[in-house]
Amino acid sequence: MFEIDSTRQVARFCDRDVFLNQEELSVLQYLTLTKGHIYTYRDLIDLFYLNHLPEDHARKLVRGRMYYLQTKLNRDSKHTEIITCVRGVGYRLSIPMCKAGCPASEHSDGHTDDKAHTDATD
């Protein structure tokens, strides 16, 4: 249901492809290293190569870039947030939860009903 194609620079989930630039691809791959792990602002500042800037300015840039990526991933989506902000700490990848209206043929668990579900066994 959620996968990243690094060759094509695409994130695919349920019903659509989202094309990513190299930086967005790197961030998304980084966030997928450990499901649910919270990556701190410091981690992301290092990832974006912003450590030469003052901490408060670097955090603002990270927030801006992450907000743009969140918006891009969630645009016209039938899913909950893909990337969630942990206020004051950082960000984590939240594996998308499918909502009603997704084509059943695209679900990894093969369900056929319209109810919301997760990839975990219902």
N, C-alpha and C positions, 0 to 999 in steps of 0.2 A: 504494500500500500504506500510506503514512503521509501524512495530510493534516490540516490544521487548518481548521475552519470557524469563522471569527471571528464570523459573524452568529449562529450557534447556540451559540457558545462550546463547541465539541466538538472533541476530537482523535480522529481515526478511524484505526485501523490494523488491517489484516487482518480480524479477526473481531468487533470491538466498537467502540462509541463510549464515550468518557470525557468526561463533562461537567465543565467547568472554571469556576471563578469568574473574575472579571475579572483579578485579580492573576496567577493561574496561566496564563491565556491570554496575558497580556503577557509573562511569563517564557518560555513555550514559543515564542512568536513571536520573541522576542529571540534565543533559542538557535538558531532555524532560519535566522537571517540568513546564517551561513556554516557549512556542514556541516563538522563535525569541529573547528571552532575552539574553543579553550578560553577560556571567559569567566571572568575572575578574580573572586575574592571582592570586590575593589574595584568591578568592573563591576556585580556583582549588588547590592552595598550601595547603589550609586547608583540602580540600577533600582528597588529596594524603598524608596527614600527613607529610608535608615537612616543617612545620613552625619552626622546630628546626635548619634549615639551613639558611645561609645568603640569603637575598632576591634575589640577582642576580643568585646565584647557583640554588636556588629553581625554579626560572623562567625558567632556561635552562632545568632543569629536566621536568618541566611541558610541555614545548615546545616539548621536545623529546618524551614524552609519548603521547601527543596529535597528533604529527606527525605520530607516529606509528599507532595509532588508526585510523586517517584519511586515511592512506595508506591501512590499512586492510579493512576498509569499502568501499573504492572507487576502490579497485583492480578489474579489469575486469568489471567495472560497466557501465551501460548505463545511469547513473544518473549524475546530477550535484553534487557538493560536499555535503556530508552529514553534516560534521562539518566544519564551516568556521572560519577562524582566523580574528579577528578584530585587526589589527596591533596596538601594544602598549597597548591594553586594555585587551583582553582575547579571548574567543571563544563562539560560539553559534551554536545551532543545526539548520540546514536549512532542512526543510522537503524536501525530494528528489522530483525532478521533473522528470517525466518519459520522456525518449526520444524515438524516433522511434525504432522499433525493439523489444519492450517488448511484450510478449504475451498478447493479449487483455483480455483473460480470467482471468488474475491476477490483473486487474485494479479495484480499489475500486469504480470507477465511471461508470464502465460498458461500456466505449467507445469502438468503434470498428475500428477507423481509425488509421493511422500510424503517425499522427501529434503529436508533443510534447504537453503535457498538464500538468495541476496541478490537485490536488485533489479538488480545488475550481471549481465551476460551470464554464464550458467553455463559 
